[in-house]
C-alpha cells in the first residue's frame, strides 16, 4: 500500500457510523418505549446518570470524529488519540489506528517520526 491509501480511514469511518447509529438508536428506543419492564422507575438519579452518559458519549464521538478525520496526515498525534479511544471507548478503533500506524512506520520518508 502506498502512503495515500485511505483504506484504514474508510474502515474507521464505517465503525464510527455504525456506532453512531447504535447510540442514536438506543436513545430513540428508550424514548419511545419508556415503560420497559426492565427499566428502573423514573427518578432524579436516573436522570443524572443518563445526562452524564449522554455527555460522555458526545465527547467520545467528537474526539473520535476529529481523530478519524486527521488520521492520515503526517502528524500522527491524532492517530495516537484514536488508539487511546480504542482502549477507552470502542476496541474496534484499534484495528484501523494500528494499521495506519504500521503504514506510517513503513513509509521510508517518515520512518520513526511519530
C-alpha distances in whole Angstrom, upper triangle without the diagonal:
4,7,8,6,10,9,11,13,14,15,17,19,20,21,23,25,26,27,29,31,32,33,35,36,38,40,41,42,44,45,47,48,49,52,50,52,49,49,51,54,53,54,53,51,49,49,48,45,44,44,42,39,39,38,36,34,34,33,30,29,29,27,24,24,24,21,19,20,19,16,13,16,16,19,18,21,21,18,21,23,21,21,25,25,23,26,29,28,26,24,21,20,19,16,14,15,15,11,11,13,11,8,11,12,10,10,13,15,15,15,18,19,19
4,6,6,9,10,12,14,15,16,18,19,21,23,24,25,27,28,30,31,33,34,36,37,39,40,42,43,45,46,48,49,51,53,51,54,51,50,53,55,54,55,54,52,50,49,48,46,44,44,42,40,39,38,36,34,34,33,30,29,28,27,24,24,23,21,18,19,17,15,12,13,13,17,16,20,20,17,20,23,21,21,25,26,24,27,30,29,27,26,23,21,20,18,15,16,16,13,11,13,12,8,10,12,9,8,11,12,13,14,17,17,18
4,5,8,10,11,12,14,16,17,18,20,21,22,24,26,27,28,30,32,33,34,36,38,39,40,42,43,45,46,48,49,52,50,52,50,49,51,53,52,53,52,50,48,47,46,44,42,41,40,38,37,36,34,32,31,30,27,26,26,24,22,21,20,18,16,16,14,12,8,10,10,13,13,17,16,14,17,20,18,19,23,23,23,25,28,27,25,24,22,20,19,17,14,14,14,12,9,11,11,7,7,10,9,7,10,10,10,12,15,15,15
4,6,9,11,11,12,15,16,16,19,20,21,22,25,26,27,29,31,31,33,34,36,37,39,40,42,43,45,46,48,51,49,51,49,48,50,53,51,52,51,49,47,46,45,43,41,41,39,37,36,35,33,31,30,29,27,25,24,23,21,20,19,17,15,14,13,12,8,9,11,14,14,18,17,15,19,20,19,20,24,24,23,26,28,27,26,25,22,20,20,18,15,15,16,14,11,13,14,10,10,14,13,11,14,13,13,15,18,17,17
4,6,8,9,10,12,13,14,16,18,19,20,22,23,25,26,28,29,31,32,34,35,36,38,40,41,42,44,45,48,46,49,47,46,48,51,50,50,49,48,45,45,44,42,40,39,38,35,34,34,32,30,29,28,26,24,24,23,20,19,19,17,14,14,14,12,9,11,13,16,15,18,17,15,19,20,18,19,23,22,21,25,27,26,23,22,20,18,18,15,12,14,15,11,10,13,13,9,11,14,13,12,15,16,15,17,19,19,18
4,6,5,6,9,10,10,12,14,15,16,18,20,21,23,24,26,27,28,30,32,33,34,36,37,39,40,42,45,43,45,43,42,45,47,46,47,46,44,42,41,40,38,36,36,34,32,31,30,29,26,25,25,22,20,20,19,17,15,15,14,11,11,11,9,7,11,13,15,14,17,15,13,17,18,15,17,20,20,19,22,24,23,20,20,17,15,16,14,10,12,14,11,9,12,13,11,12,15,15,14,18,18,17,19,21,20,18
4,5,5,6,9,10,11,13,14,15,17,19,20,21,23,25,26,27,29,31,32,33,35,36,38,39,41,43,41,44,41,41,43,46,45,46,45,44,41,40,40,37,36,36,34,31,30,30,28,26,26,25,22,21,21,20,17,16,17,15,12,13,14,11,10,14,16,18,16,19,17,14,18,19,16,17,20,19,18,21,23,22,19,18,15,13,14,11,8,11,12,9,9,13,13,11,13,16,15,16,19,20,19,20,22,21,20
4,5,5,6,9,10,11,12,14,16,17,18,20,21,23,24,26,27,29,30,32,33,35,36,37,39,41,39,42,39,39,41,43,43,43,43,41,38,38,37,35,33,33,31,29,28,28,25,23,23,22,19,18,19,17,14,14,15,12,9,11,12,9,9,12,15,16,14,16,14,11,14,15,12,13,16,16,14,17,20,18,16,15,12,10,10,8,5,7,9,7,6,10,11,9,11,14,15,15,19,20,18,19,20,20,17
4,5,5,6,9,10,10,12,14,15,16,18,20,21,22,24,26,27,28,30,32,33,34,36,37,40,38,41,38,38,40,42,41,42,41,39,37,36,35,33,31,31,29,27,26,25,23,21,21,20,17,16,16,15,12,11,12,10,6,8,9,7,7,11,14,15,13,15,12,10,14,14,11,13,16,15,14,18,19,18,16,15,13,10,12,10,7,8,11,10,8,11,13,12,13,16,17,17,20,20,19,20,21,20,18
4,5,5,6,9,10,11,12,14,15,17,19,20,21,22,24,26,27,28,30,32,33,34,36,39,37,40,37,37,39,41,41,42,41,39,37,36,36,33,31,31,30,27,26,26,25,22,21,21,19,16,17,17,13,12,14,13,9,10,12,11,11,14,17,18,17,19,16,14,17,17,14,16,19,17,16,20,21,19,16,16,13,11,14,12,9,11,14,12,11,15,16,14,16,19,19,19,23,23,22,23,24,24,21
4,5,5,6,9,10,11,12,14,16,17,19,20,21,23,25,26,27,29,30,32,33,34,37,35,37,35,35,37,40,39,40,40,38,35,35,34,32,30,30,29,26,25,25,23,20,21,21,18,16,17,17,13,13,15,13,10,12,14,12,12,16,19,20,17,19,16,14,16,16,13,14,17,15,14,17,19,17,14,13,10,9,11,9,6,10,12,10,11,14,15,14,16,19,19,20,24,25,23,23,24,24,21
4,5,5,6,9,10,11,12,14,15,16,18,20,21,23,24,26,27,29,30,31,33,35,33,36,33,33,35,37,37,37,37,35,32,32,31,29,27,27,25,23,22,22,20,17,17,17,14,12,14,13,9,9,11,10,7,9,11,10,11,15,18,18,15,16,13,11,14,13,9,11,14,12,11,15,16,14,11,11,8,6,9,8,6,8,11,11,10,13,15,15,16,19,20,20,24,24,22,23,23,23,20
4,5,5,6,9,10,10,12,14,15,16,18,20,21,22,24,26,27,28,30,31,34,33,35,33,32,34,37,36,37,36,35,32,31,31,29,26,26,25,23,21,21,20,17,16,17,14,12,13,13,10,8,11,10,7,9,12,11,13,16,19,19,17,18,14,13,16,15,12,14,17,14,14,17,18,15,13,14,11,10,13,12,10,11,15,14,13,16,19,18,19,22,23,23,27,26,25,26,26,25,22
4,5,5,6,9,10,11,12,14,16,16,18,20,21,22,24,26,27,28,30,33,31,33,31,31,33,36,35,36,36,35,32,31,31,29,26,27,26,23,22,23,21,18,18,19,16,13,15,16,12,12,15,14,11,13,15,14,16,19,22,22,20,21,18,16,19,18,14,16,18,16,15,18,19,16,13,14,11,10,13,12,11,13,16,15,15,18,20,19,21,24,24,25,29,29,27,28,29,28,25
4,6,5,6,9,10,11,12,14,15,17,19,20,21,23,24,26,27,28,31,29,31,29,28,31,33,33,34,34,32,29,29,28,26,24,24,23,20,19,20,18,15,16,17,14,11,14,14,10,11,14,13,10,13,16,14,16,20,23,22,20,20,17,15,17,16,12,14,16,13,11,15,15,12,9,10,7,7,11,10,10,12,14,14,15,18,19,19,21,23,24,25,29,29,27,28,28,27,24
4,6,5,6,9,10,11,12,14,15,17,18,20,21,23,24,26,27,30,28,31,28,27,30,32,31,32,31,30,27,26,26,24,22,22,21,18,16,17,16,12,13,14,11,8,11,11,8,8,11,11,9,11,14,13,16,19,22,21,19,19,15,15,17,15,11,14,15,12,11,15,15,11,9,12,9,8,12,12,11,13,16,16,16,18,21,21,22,24,26,26,30,30,28,28,28,27,24
4,5,5,6,9,10,11,12,14,15,16,18,20,21,22,24,25,28,27,30,28,27,29,31,30,32,32,30,27,27,27,25,22,22,22,19,17,18,17,14,14,15,13,10,12,14,11,10,14,14,11,13,16,16,18,21,25,24,22,22,18,18,20,18,15,18,19,15,15,18,18,14,13,15,12,12,16,15,14,16,19,19,19,22,24,23,24,27,28,29,33,32,30,31,32,30,27
4,5,5,6,9,10,10,12,14,15,16,18,20,21,22,24,26,24,27,25,25,27,30,29,31,31,29,26,26,26,24,21,22,22,18,17,19,18,14,15,17,14,12,15,16,13,13,17,16,14,16,19,19,21,24,27,27,24,24,21,20,22,20,16,18,19,16,15,18,18,14,12,14,11,12,15,15,15,17,20,20,20,23,25,25,26,29,30,30,34,34,32,33,33,32,29
4,5,5,6,9,10,11,13,14,15,17,18,20,21,22,25,23,26,23,23,25,27,27,28,28,26,23,23,23,20,18,19,18,15,14,16,14,10,12,14,11,9,12,14,11,12,15,15,14,16,19,18,21,24,27,26,23,23,19,19,20,18,15,16,17,13,13,15,14,11,9,12,10,11,14,15,15,16,19,20,20,22,24,25,26,28,30,31,34,35,32,33,32,31,28
4,5,5,6,8,10,11,12,14,16,17,18,20,21,24,23,26,24,23,25,27,26,27,27,25,22,22,22,20,17,17,17,14,12,14,13,10,10,12,11,8,11,13,11,11,14,15,14,15,19,19,22,24,27,26,24,23,20,20,21,18,16,18,18,15,15,18,16,13,12,15,13,13,17,18,17,18,21,22,22,24,27,27,27,30,32,32,36,36,33,34,34,33,29
4,6,5,6,9,10,10,12,14,15,16,18,20,23,21,24,23,22,24,26,25,27,27,26,23,22,23,21,18,19,19,16,14,17,16,12,13,16,14,12,14,17,14,14,18,19,17,18,22,22,24,27,30,29,28,27,23,23,25,22,19,21,22,18,18,21,19,16,14,17,15,16,20,20,19,21,24,24,24,27,29,29,30,33,34,35,38,38,36,37,37,36,32
4,5,5,6,9,10,10,12,14,15,16,18,20,18,21,19,19,21,24,23,25,25,24,21,20,21,19,16,17,18,14,13,16,15,12,13,16,14,12,16,17,15,16,19,20,18,20,24,23,26,29,32,31,28,28,24,24,25,22,19,21,21,17,17,19,18,14,13,15,14,16,19,20,20,21,24,25,25,27,29,30,31,34,35,36,39,40,37,38,37,36,33
4,5,5,6,9,10,11,12,15,16,16,19,18,21,19,17,20,22,21,22,22,21,18,17,18,16,13,14,14,11,9,12,12,8,10,13,12,10,13,15,14,15,18,19,18,20,23,23,26,28,31,30,28,26,23,23,24,21,19,21,20,16,17,18,16,13,12,16,15,16,19,21,21,22,24,26,26,28,30,31,31,34,36,36,40,40,37,38,37,36,32
4,6,5,6,9,10,11,12,14,15,19,18,21,20,18,20,22,21,22,22,22,19,17,19,17,14,14,16,13,10,13,14,10,11,14,14,12,14,17,16,16,19,20,20,21,24,25,27,30,33,32,30,29,25,25,26,23,21,24,23,19,20,22,20,16,16,19,18,19,22,23,23,24,27,28,28,30,33,33,34,36,38,38,42,42,39,40,40,38,35
4,5,5,6,9,10,11,12,14,17,15,19,18,17,19,21,20,23,23,23,19,19,20,18,15,16,18,15,13,16,17,13,14,18,17,15,18,20,19,19,22,23,22,24,27,27,30,32,36,34,32,31,28,28,29,26,24,25,25,21,21,23,21,18,17,20,19,20,24,24,24,26,29,29,30,32,34,34,35,38,39,40,44,44,41,42,42,41,37
4,5,5,6,8,10,10,12,14,13,16,14,13,16,18,17,19,20,19,16,16,17,15,12,14,15,12,11,15,15,12,14,17,16,15,18,21,19,20,23,24,23,25,28,28,31,34,37,35,33,32,28,28,29,26,24,25,25,21,21,22,20,17,16,19,19,21,24,25,25,26,29,30,31,33,35,35,36,39,40,41,45,45,42,43,42,41,38
4,6,5,6,9,10,10,14,13,17,16,13,16,17,16,18,18,18,14,13,15,14,10,12,14,11,9,13,14,11,13,16,16,15,17,20,19,20,23,24,24,25,28,29,32,34,37,36,34,32,29,29,30,26,25,26,25,22,22,24,21,18,18,22,22,22,26,27,27,28,31,32,32,34,36,37,38,40,42,43,46,46,43,44,43,42,38
4,5,5,6,8,10,13,13,17,16,15,17,18,17,19,20,20,17,16,18,17,13,15,17,15,13,16,17,15,15,19,19,17,20,23,22,22,25,27,26,27,30,31,34,36,39,38,36,35,31,31,32,29,27,29,29,25,25,27,24,21,21,24,24,25,28,29,29,30,33,34,34,36,39,39,40,42,44,45,48,48,45,46,46,44,41
4,5,5,6,8,11,10,14,13,12,15,16,16,19,20,20,16,16,19,17,14,16,18,16,15,18,19,17,18,21,21,20,23,25,24,24,28,29,28,29,33,33,36,38,41,40,38,37,33,33,34,31,29,30,30,26,26,27,25,22,21,25,24,25,29,30,30,31,34,35,35,37,40,40,41,44,45,46,50,50,47,48,47,46,43
4,6,5,6,9,8,12,11,9,12,13,12,15,17,17,13,13,16,14,11,14,16,14,13,17,18,16,17,21,21,20,23,25,24,25,28,29,29,30,34,34,37,39,42,40,38,37,33,34,34,31,29,31,29,26,26,27,24,21,22,25,25,26,29,31,31,32,35,36,37,38,41,41,42,44,46,47,51,51,48,48,48,46,43
4,6,6,9,10,14,14,12,14,14,12,15,16,17,14,13,16,15,12,14,17,15,13,17,19,17,18,21,22,21,23,26,25,25,29,30,30,31,34,35,38,40,43,41,40,38,34,35,36,32,31,32,31,28,28,29,27,24,24,27,27,28,32,33,33,34,37,38,38,40,43,43,44,46,48,49,52,52,49,50,49,48,44
4,6,9,10,14,15,13,15,15,15,18,19,20,17,16,19,19,15,17,20,18,17,21,22,20,21,24,25,23,26,29,28,28,31,33,32,33,36,37,40,42,45,44,42,41,37,37,38,35,33,35,34,30,31,32,29,26,26,30,29,30,34,35,35,36,39,40,40,42,44,45,46,48,50,51,54,54,51,52,52,50,47
4,6,6,10,11,10,13,13,13,16,19,19,16,16,19,18,15,18,21,19,18,22,23,21,22,26,26,25,28,30,29,30,33,34,34,35,38,39,41,44,47,45,43,42,38,39,39,36,34,36,34,31,31,32,29,26,26,29,29,31,34,35,36,37,39,40,41,43,45,46,47,49,51,52,55,55,53,53,53,51,48
4,6,9,10,8,10,9,9,13,15,16,12,13,16,16,13,16,19,17,17,20,22,20,22,25,25,25,27,30,30,30,33,34,34,36,39,39,42,44,47,46,44,42,39,39,39,36,34,36,34,31,31,32,29,26,27,30,30,32,35,36,37,38,40,41,42,44,46,47,48,50,52,53,56,56,53,54,53,52,48
4,6,8,7,9,9,10,13,16,17,14,15,19,18,16,19,21,20,20,24,25,23,25,28,29,28,31,33,33,33,37,38,37,39,42,42,45,48,51,49,47,45,42,42,42,39,37,38,37,33,34,34,31,29,29,32,32,34,37,38,39,40,43,44,45,46,49,50,50,53,54,55,59,59,56,57,56,55,51
4,5,5,9,10,11,15,18,18,14,16,19,18,16,19,21,19,20,23,24,22,25,28,27,27,30,32,31,32,36,36,36,38,41,41,44,46,49,47,45,43,40,40,40,37,35,36,35,32,31,32,29,27,27,29,30,32,34,36,37,38,40,42,43,44,46,47,48,50,52,53,57,57,54,54,54,53,49
4,6,8,9,12,15,19,18,15,17,20,19,18,21,23,21,22,26,26,25,27,30,30,30,33,35,34,35,38,39,39,41,43,43,46,49,51,50,47,45,42,42,42,39,37,38,36,33,33,33,31,28,29,31,32,34,36,38,39,40,42,43,45,46,48,49,50,52,54,55,59,59,57,56,55,55,51
4,7,9,12,15,18,17,14,16,19,17,16,19,21,19,20,24,23,22,25,28,27,27,31,32,31,33,36,36,36,39,41,41,44,46,49,47,44,42,40,39,39,36,34,35,33,30,30,30,27,25,25,28,29,31,33,35,36,37,39,40,42,43,45,46,47,49,51,53,56,56,54,53,52,52,48
4,6,9,11,14,13,10,13,15,13,12,16,18,16,17,21,21,20,23,25,25,25,28,30,30,31,34,35,35,37,39,39,43,45,47,45,43,41,38,38,38,35,33,34,32,29,29,29,26,24,25,27,28,30,33,34,36,36,38,40,41,42,44,46,47,48,50,52,55,55,52,52,51,50,47
4,6,8,11,10,8,11,13,12,12,15,17,16,18,21,21,21,23,26,26,27,29,31,31,32,35,36,36,38,41,41,44,46,49,46,44,42,39,39,38,35,34,35,33,30,30,30,27,25,26,29,30,32,34,36,38,38,40,42,43,44,46,48,48,50,52,53,57,57,54,54,52,51,47
4,6,10,10,8,11,13,13,13,16,18,18,19,22,23,23,25,27,28,28,31,33,33,34,37,38,38,40,43,43,46,48,51,49,46,44,41,42,41,38,37,38,35,33,33,33,30,28,29,32,33,35,37,39,41,41,43,45,46,46,49,50,51,53,55,56,59,59,56,56,55,54,50
4,7,8,6,8,11,11,11,13,16,16,17,19,21,21,23,25,26,27,29,31,31,33,35,36,37,39,41,42,45,47,49,47,45,42,40,40,40,36,36,37,34,32,33,32,29,27,29,32,33,34,37,39,40,40,42,44,45,46,48,50,50,52,54,55,59,58,55,55,54,53,49
4,5,5,6,9,10,11,12,15,15,17,19,20,21,23,25,26,27,29,31,32,33,35,36,37,39,41,42,45,47,49,47,45,42,39,40,39,36,36,37,34,31,33,32,29,27,29,32,34,35,37,40,41,40,43,45,45,46,49,50,50,52,54,55,59,58,55,55,53,52,48
4,5,5,6,9,10,10,12,14,15,17,18,20,21,23,24,26,27,29,30,32,33,35,36,38,39,40,44,45,47,45,43,40,38,39,38,34,34,35,33,30,32,31,27,26,29,32,34,34,36,39,40,39,42,44,44,45,47,49,49,50,53,54,57,56,53,54,52,50,46
4,5,5,6,8,10,11,12,14,15,16,18,20,21,22,24,26,27,28,30,32,33,34,36,38,38,42,43,45,43,41,38,36,37,35,32,32,33,30,28,29,28,24,24,26,29,31,32,34,37,38,37,39,42,42,42,45,47,46,48,51,52,55,54,51,51,49,48,44
4,6,5,6,8,10,10,12,14,15,16,18,20,21,22,24,26,27,28,31,31,33,34,36,37,40,42,44,42,40,37,34,35,34,31,30,31,29,26,27,27,23,22,24,27,29,30,32,35,35,35,37,40,40,41,43,45,45,47,49,50,53,53,50,50,48,47,43
4,6,5,6,9,10,11,12,14,15,16,18,20,21,23,24,26,27,29,30,31,33,35,36,39,41,43,40,39,36,33,34,34,30,30,31,29,26,28,27,24,22,24,28,29,30,32,35,35,35,37,40,40,40,43,44,44,46,49,50,53,52,49,49,48,46,43
4,5,5,6,9,10,11,12,14,15,17,18,20,21,23,24,26,27,29,30,32,33,34,38,39,41,38,37,34,31,33,32,28,28,29,27,24,26,25,22,21,23,27,29,29,31,34,34,33,36,38,38,39,42,43,43,44,47,48,51,50,47,47,46,44,40
4,5,5,6,9,10,10,12,14,15,16,18,20,21,22,24,26,27,28,30,32,32,36,37,39,37,35,32,30,30,29,26,26,27,24,22,23,22,19,18,20,23,25,26,28,31,31,31,33,36,36,36,39,40,40,42,45,46,49,48,45,45,43,42,38
4,6,5,6,9,10,10,12,14,15,16,18,20,21,22,25,26,27,28,30,31,35,36,38,36,34,31,29,30,29,26,25,26,24,21,23,22,19,17,19,23,24,25,27,30,30,30,32,35,35,35,38,39,39,41,44,45,48,47,44,45,43,42,38
4,5,5,6,9,10,11,12,14,15,17,19,20,21,23,24,26,27,29,30,34,35,37,35,33,30,28,29,28,25,24,26,24,21,23,23,19,18,20,24,25,25,28,30,30,30,32,35,34,35,38,39,39,41,44,44,47,46,43,44,42,41,37
4,5,5,6,8,10,11,12,14,15,17,18,20,21,22,24,26,27,28,32,33,35,32,30,27,25,26,25,22,22,23,21,18,20,20,16,15,18,21,23,23,25,28,28,27,30,32,32,32,36,37,36,38,41,42,45,44,41,41,39,38,34
4,5,5,6,9,10,11,12,14,15,16,18,20,21,22,24,26,26,30,31,34,31,29,27,24,25,24,21,20,21,19,16,18,18,14,12,15,18,20,20,22,25,26,25,28,30,30,30,33,35,35,36,39,40,43,43,39,40,38,37,33
4,5,5,6,9,10,10,12,14,15,16,19,20,21,22,24,25,29,30,33,30,29,26,23,24,24,21,20,22,20,17,19,19,16,13,16,19,21,20,23,25,25,25,28,30,30,30,33,34,34,36,39,39,43,42,39,40,38,37,33
4,5,5,6,9,10,11,12,14,15,17,18,20,21,23,24,28,29,31,28,27,24,21,23,23,19,19,21,19,16,18,19,15,14,16,20,21,20,23,26,25,24,27,30,29,29,33,34,33,35,38,38,41,40,37,38,37,35,31
4,6,5,6,9,10,11,12,14,16,16,18,20,22,22,26,27,29,26,24,22,19,20,20,16,16,18,15,12,15,15,11,10,13,17,18,17,20,23,23,21,24,27,26,27,30,31,30,32,35,36,39,38,35,35,34,32,28
4,6,5,6,9,10,10,12,14,15,16,18,20,21,24,26,28,26,24,22,19,20,19,16,15,17,15,12,14,15,12,9,11,15,16,15,18,21,20,20,23,25,24,25,28,29,29,31,34,34,38,37,34,35,34,32,28
4,5,5,6,9,10,10,13,14,15,16,19,20,23,24,27,25,23,21,18,19,20,16,15,18,16,13,16,17,14,12,14,17,18,17,20,22,21,20,24,26,25,26,29,30,29,32,34,34,37,36,33,35,33,31,28
4,5,5,6,9,10,11,12,14,15,17,18,22,22,25,22,21,18,15,17,17,13,13,16,14,11,14,15,12,11,13,17,18,16,18,21,20,19,22,24,23,24,27,28,27,29,32,32,35,34,31,32,31,29,25
4,6,5,6,9,10,10,12,14,16,16,20,21,23,21,19,16,14,15,14,11,10,13,11,8,10,12,9,7,10,13,14,12,15,17,17,16,19,21,20,21,24,25,25,27,29,30,33,32,29,30,29,27,23
4,5,5,6,9,10,10,12,14,15,18,20,23,21,19,17,14,15,16,12,11,14,13,10,12,14,12,9,10,14,14,12,15,17,16,16,19,21,20,21,24,25,24,27,29,29,33,32,29,30,29,28,24
4,5,5,6,9,10,11,13,14,17,18,21,19,18,16,12,14,15,12,11,15,14,11,14,16,14,12,14,17,17,14,17,19,18,16,20,22,20,21,25,25,24,27,29,29,32,31,28,29,29,26,23
4,5,5,6,9,10,11,12,16,16,19,16,15,12,9,11,12,8,8,12,11,8,11,13,12,11,12,15,15,12,15,17,16,14,17,19,17,18,22,22,21,24,26,26,29,28,25,26,25,23,20
4,6,5,6,8,10,10,14,15,18,16,14,13,9,10,11,8,6,10,10,7,9,12,11,9,10,12,12,9,12,14,12,11,15,16,15,16,19,20,19,22,24,24,28,27,24,25,24,23,19
4,5,5,6,9,10,13,14,18,16,15,14,10,11,14,11,9,13,14,11,13,16,15,13,13,15,14,11,14,16,14,13,17,18,16,18,21,20,20,23,25,25,28,27,24,26,26,24,20
4,5,5,6,8,11,12,15,13,12,11,8,10,12,9,9,13,13,11,14,17,16,15,15,17,17,13,15,17,14,13,17,18,15,16,20,20,18,21,24,23,26,25,22,24,23,21,18
4,6,5,6,9,10,13,11,10,9,5,6,8,6,6,9,10,9,11,14,14,13,13,15,14,10,12,14,11,9,13,14,12,13,16,16,15,18,21,20,23,22,19,21,20,18,15
4,5,5,8,10,13,13,11,11,8,8,11,9,7,11,12,11,12,15,16,14,13,14,13,9,12,12,9,9,12,13,11,13,16,15,15,18,20,20,23,22,20,21,21,20,17
4,6,8,9,13,12,12,12,9,10,13,12,10,14,16,14,15,19,19,17,17,18,17,13,15,16,12,12,15,15,13,15,18,17,16,19,21,20,23,22,20,22,22,20,17
4,6,6,9,8,8,9,6,8,11,10,10,13,15,14,16,19,19,18,18,19,18,14,15,16,13,11,14,15,11,13,16,15,13,17,19,17,20,19,17,19,19,16,14
4,6,8,8,7,8,6,5,9,9,8,11,13,13,14,17,18,17,16,17,15,12,12,13,9,8,11,11,8,9,12,11,10,14,16,15,18,17,15,16,17,15,12
4,7,8,8,10,9,8,12,13,12,14,16,16,17,20,21,21,20,19,18,14,15,14,11,10,12,11,7,9,12,10,9,12,14,12,16,14,13,15,16,14,12
4,5,7,9,9,9,12,13,13,15,18,18,19,22,23,23,22,22,21,17,18,18,14,12,14,14,10,11,14,12,9,13,15,13,15,13,11,14,15,12,11
4,6,9,10,10,12,14,15,16,18,20,20,23,24,25,24,24,23,19,19,19,16,14,15,15,11,11,13,11,8,11,13,11,12,10,8,11,12,9,8
4,6,7,8,10,12,13,14,16,17,19,21,22,22,23,22,22,18,18,19,16,13,15,15,12,11,14,13,10,12,15,13,15,13,10,12,12,9,7
4,5,5,6,9,10,11,13,14,15,17,19,19,19,19,19,15,14,15,13,10,11,12,9,8,11,11,8,10,13,13,15,14,10,12,11,9,6
4,5,5,6,9,10,11,12,14,16,17,18,18,18,19,15,15,17,14,11,13,15,12,10,14,15,12,14,17,16,19,17,14,15,13,11,7
4,5,5,6,9,10,10,12,14,15,15,16,16,16,12,13,15,12,9,12,14,11,11,14,15,13,15,18,18,20,19,16,17,16,14,11
4,5,5,6,9,10,10,13,14,15,14,14,14,10,10,11,9,6,8,10,8,7,11,12,10,12,15,15,18,18,15,15,14,13,10
4,5,5,6,9,10,11,12,14,14,14,14,11,10,12,11,8,9,12,10,8,12,14,12,13,17,17,20,19,16,16,14,13,9
4,5,5,6,9,10,10,11,12,13,14,10,11,13,12,9,11,14,12,12,15,17,15,17,20,20,23,22,19,19,18,16,12
4,5,5,6,9,10,10,10,10,10,7,7,10,9,6,9,12,10,11,14,15,14,16,19,20,23,23,19,20,19,18,14
4,5,5,7,9,10,10,9,10,7,6,9,9,6,7,10,10,9,12,14,14,15,18,19,22,23,19,19,18,17,13
4,5,5,6,8,9,9,12,9,8,12,12,10,11,14,14,13,16,18,17,18,21,23,25,25,22,21,20,19,15
4,5,5,5,7,8,10,7,8,12,12,10,12,15,15,15,18,19,19,20,23,24,27,27,24,24,22,21,18
4,6,6,5,4,6,5,5,9,10,8,10,13,14,14,16,18,18,20,22,24,27,27,24,24,22,22,18
4,6,7,6,9,8,8,11,13,11,12,15,16,15,18,20,20,21,24,26,28,29,26,25,23,23,19
4,7,8,11,10,10,14,15,14,15,18,19,18,21,23,23,24,27,28,31,31,28,27,26,25,21
4,7,9,9,10,13,14,14,15,18,19,19,22,23,23,25,27,29,32,32,29,29,27,27,23
4,5,6,8,10,12,12,14,16,17,18,20,21,22,24,26,27,31,31,28,28,27,26,23
4,5,6,8,10,10,11,13,15,16,17,19,20,22,24,25,29,30,27,26,25,25,22
4,5,6,8,9,11,12,14,15,16,18,19,21,22,24,28,29,26,26,25,25,22
4,5,6,6,9,10,11,12,14,16,17,18,20,22,25,26,23,23,22,22,19
4,6,5,6,8,10,10,12,14,15,16,18,20,23,24,21,21,20,20,17
4,6,6,6,9,10,11,12,14,16,17,19,22,23,21,20,20,21,18
4,6,5,6,8,10,10,12,14,15,17,20,21,19,19,19,19,16
4,5,5,6,9,10,10,12,14,16,19,19,17,17,16,16,13
4,5,5,6,9,10,10,12,14,18,19,16,15,15,15,13
4,5,5,6,9,10,11,13,16,18,16,15,15,16,14
4,5,5,6,9,10,11,14,15,13,13,14,14,12
4,5,5,6,9,10,13,14,11,11,11,11,9
4,5,5,6,9,12,14,12,10,11,12,11
4,5,5,7,10,12,10,10,12,13,12
4,5,5,9,9,7,7,9,9,8
4,5,7,9,7,5,6,8,8
4,6,9,8,7,9,11,12
4,6,6,6,9,10,11
4,6,5,9,10,13
4,6,9,9,12
4,6,6,8
4,6,8
4,6
4
